[in-house]
Amino acid sequence: MKQKRNIITMDEYGRIHFPDATANDIWMSKNELIDLFGVIYPTLKANITAIYKSGVLNEHEVQRCLNLSNGISIDVYALPMIVALSFRLNTLGAYKVREYIIEKLTTNSRNHILFFNVRTHECMNESKYGLN
Protein backbone atom coordinates (compact mmCIF):
# COMPACT_ATOMS: atom_id res chain seq x y z
CA MET A 1 0.00 0.00 0.00
CA LYS A 2 1.43 3.34 -1.03
CA GLN A 3 1.16 6.18 1.48
CA LYS A 4 0.01 9.53 0.14
CA ARG A 5 2.32 12.31 1.26
CA ASN A 6 2.34 16.05 0.68
CA ILE A 7 4.99 18.59 1.65
CA ILE A 8 5.08 22.26 2.58
CA THR A 9 7.39 24.38 0.43
CA MET A 10 8.69 27.93 0.32
CA ASP A 11 9.39 29.57 -3.04
CA GLU A 12 12.28 31.90 -3.87
CA TYR A 13 10.14 34.90 -2.83
CA GLY A 14 9.53 33.53 0.68
CA ARG A 15 5.93 32.49 0.03
CA ILE A 16 4.80 29.37 1.86
CA HIS A 17 2.79 26.82 -0.11
CA PHE A 18 0.69 24.44 1.96
CA PRO A 19 -0.75 21.58 -0.06
CA ASP A 20 -4.50 21.20 -0.44
CA ALA A 21 -4.57 18.17 1.79
CA THR A 22 -5.75 17.05 5.17
CA ALA A 23 -3.35 17.27 8.09
CA ASN A 24 -2.94 13.48 7.97
CA ASP A 25 -1.50 13.68 4.44
CA ILE A 26 1.32 16.13 5.23
CA TRP A 27 4.52 14.22 5.97
CA MET A 28 8.01 15.58 5.37
CA SER A 29 11.46 13.99 5.40
CA LYS A 30 14.45 15.50 7.20
CA ASN A 31 15.88 16.75 3.90
CA GLU A 32 12.58 18.45 3.05
CA LEU A 33 12.47 20.03 6.53
CA ILE A 34 16.07 21.21 6.15
CA ASP A 35 15.13 22.90 2.86
CA LEU A 36 11.95 24.43 4.30
CA PHE A 37 13.51 25.78 7.49
CA GLY A 38 16.97 26.58 6.13
CA VAL A 39 18.87 24.76 8.86
CA ILE A 40 21.61 22.15 8.89
CA TYR A 41 21.07 18.50 9.81
CA PRO A 42 22.48 18.65 13.39
CA THR A 43 20.24 21.63 14.21
CA LEU A 44 17.13 19.85 12.92
CA LYS A 45 18.01 16.60 14.69
CA ALA A 46 18.68 18.40 18.00
CA ASN A 47 15.35 20.22 17.85
CA ILE A 48 13.41 17.05 17.01
CA THR A 49 15.10 15.29 19.93
CA ALA A 50 14.29 18.23 22.25
CA ILE A 51 10.62 18.13 21.23
CA TYR A 52 10.43 14.41 22.01
CA LYS A 53 12.34 14.83 25.28
CA SER A 54 10.03 17.62 26.45
CA GLY A 55 7.02 15.35 25.99
CA VAL A 56 5.23 17.81 23.73
CA LEU A 57 4.92 15.17 20.99
CA ASN A 58 5.30 11.40 21.01
CA GLU A 59 7.55 9.80 18.44
CA HIS A 60 5.07 7.06 17.57
CA GLU A 61 2.42 9.66 16.69
CA VAL A 62 4.43 12.02 14.46
CA GLN A 63 7.22 9.93 12.95
CA ARG A 64 7.03 7.08 10.45
CA CYS A 65 9.48 5.08 8.45
CA LEU A 66 8.64 5.21 4.75
CA ASN A 67 10.01 2.52 2.42
CA LEU A 68 10.86 3.89 -1.01
CA SER A 69 10.67 1.91 -4.24
CA ASN A 70 14.48 1.74 -4.53
CA GLY A 71 14.77 -0.17 -1.24
CA ILE A 72 15.80 2.82 0.86
CA SER A 73 13.74 3.83 3.87
CA ILE A 74 13.43 7.35 5.26
CA ASP A 75 11.87 8.86 8.36
CA VAL A 76 9.04 11.29 7.70
CA TYR A 77 7.40 13.67 10.16
CA ALA A 78 3.75 14.71 10.49
CA LEU A 79 2.28 18.21 10.53
CA PRO A 80 2.33 18.56 14.36
CA MET A 81 6.11 18.10 14.31
CA ILE A 82 6.46 20.61 11.47
CA VAL A 83 4.43 23.15 13.45
CA ALA A 84 6.42 22.48 16.65
CA LEU A 85 9.69 22.92 14.75
CA SER A 86 8.47 26.19 13.26
CA PHE A 87 8.02 27.57 16.78
CA ARG A 88 11.44 26.31 17.96
CA LEU A 89 13.59 27.49 15.07
CA ASN A 90 14.57 31.08 14.32
CA THR A 91 14.88 31.12 10.53
CA LEU A 92 13.04 32.78 7.68
CA GLY A 93 11.35 29.49 6.77
CA ALA A 94 10.20 28.91 10.35
CA TYR A 95 8.94 32.49 10.59
CA LYS A 96 6.99 32.15 7.35
CA VAL A 97 5.39 28.87 8.48
CA ARG A 98 4.42 30.46 11.83
CA GLU A 99 3.05 33.50 10.02
CA TYR A 100 0.98 31.29 7.69
CA ILE A 101 -0.42 29.22 10.58
CA ILE A 102 -1.33 32.27 12.66
CA GLU A 103 -2.95 33.95 9.65
CA LYS A 104 -5.08 30.86 9.00
CA LEU A 105 -6.12 30.65 12.64
CA THR A 106 -7.04 34.32 12.95
CA THR A 107 -8.84 34.74 9.62
CA ASN A 108 -11.20 31.83 10.17
CA SER A 109 -14.78 32.85 9.48
CA ARG A 110 -16.16 30.97 12.49
CA ASN A 111 -17.88 33.20 15.01
CA HIS A 112 -16.91 31.21 18.10
CA ILE A 113 -13.81 29.72 19.64
CA LEU A 114 -13.44 26.04 20.42
CA PHE A 115 -10.70 24.81 22.75
CA PHE A 116 -9.57 21.20 22.69
CA ASN A 117 -7.39 19.68 25.38
CA VAL A 118 -5.08 17.26 23.54
CA ARG A 119 -4.11 15.39 26.69
CA THR A 120 -7.64 14.57 27.88
CA HIS A 121 -9.43 15.02 24.52
CA GLU A 122 -11.97 17.20 26.32
CA CYS A 123 -13.78 19.71 24.16
CA MET A 124 -14.36 23.10 25.75
CA ASN A 125 -16.41 25.91 24.28
CA GLU A 126 -16.62 29.59 25.18
CA SER A 127 -19.93 29.40 27.04
CA LYS A 128 -18.86 26.55 29.34
CA TYR A 129 -15.94 28.59 30.66
CA GLY A 130 -17.45 32.06 30.53
CA LEU A 131 -15.27 33.29 27.67
CA ASN A 132 -18.08 35.17 25.92
N, C-alpha and C positions, 0 to 999 in steps of 0.2 A: 504494500500500500504506500503510495507516494504522499508525503505530507505537503500541503500547500503552505507556502511561506512568502511573506511580503516584507519589504524592508523600507525604512525611512531614509531619505536621502536629502542632501543639501546641495543646491546647484552652485555654480561659480559666483553668483550674485548674493549668496547667503540666504536664499529662500529655501525653507523646509518643505519637503513634499512627503506628506503622509499618504500611504496607499488607501484606496477606497476598499477597506477590508474591516472585518471585525477584529477586536483586540486579540482574539485567539489565533488569528492568522498572521500576526506580526511577530516574526522571529528573526533575529540577526546574529550573525557569527561575530567572533572577536575582530576579524579583519574589517568587517562592515562597520562595527562600532568604532574601531580606530579611525576609519575614514570619516565617519559622521562627526565624531567628537574632536578629531584632530589631536589625538594623544598618541603616546608610544605604548607598546605592549606592556611593559612593566607597570606603567601608571594605570592602565585599564585593569590589569590582573589584580593589582593591590586594592583598587576601589571595589571590584567585585567581591574580593575576599572580605573586605571591611563590611560590606553590606550584609553578607552572610553571617559574619561574626557578630554583628550588632543584633541579629535576629529580626531585622526589618522584613527580609524575604527569606524563604526557605528554598534551598537548592533544588529540591525535587519538584517544586512548583514552577520555577522560572527557567530551568536549564534542561536541555535535552541533547542527546547525542544523535546526530543526523548522519545516516550512512549515504554517501554519494554513490553514483553509478560506477565510478572508477575504483571503488573499493576503499576509498579514504572516508574516514568519519570525522565530523567536526562538531564542536559544541555550539549550540545556538541558544539565544537568550530571548525571553518573552518581553512583551511591552512593559510590565511592571519593573523589570530590571532596567530597561532603557530609560524609563522615567526616573527611577532612583539614581541612576548614573548621571542623568542630566542635572540633578540637583546637587550632586557631589562634586562635579567637575567644573572648573572655571575656564572654559574655552568658548570660542565663538559658536561652535556647533552646539555645545551644551546650552548656552544662552538662548540660541534660536529655538531649540526644542522646548525649553522652559517657556519662552515667550509664546510659542504656538499653543502649548497646552493651556496656559493661563488664558490666552485669548479665547480658546474654544470653551473653557469653563465659564468665563464671564460674559460671553455673548450668546449664551444659550437662551432660547426664547421661552423657556419654562418660567412660570410665575411663582414658583415656590422652590424651597430648598429641601433636599432630602439628604440626610446624613446616614451613613452606613458604617457600622463598626465591623471592621474586617476580622477582628479576633473572635467576636461572639456572633457575628452575622446578624446582629440585631438592627432592624431598620428603625430610624428615628425621624420623625417629621417635625416641622416647625411648631405646630400647635401642641404637640405632646410635651415639649420642653419650653414653651412660652417664648419662642423666638419670633413671634409675629411683629 
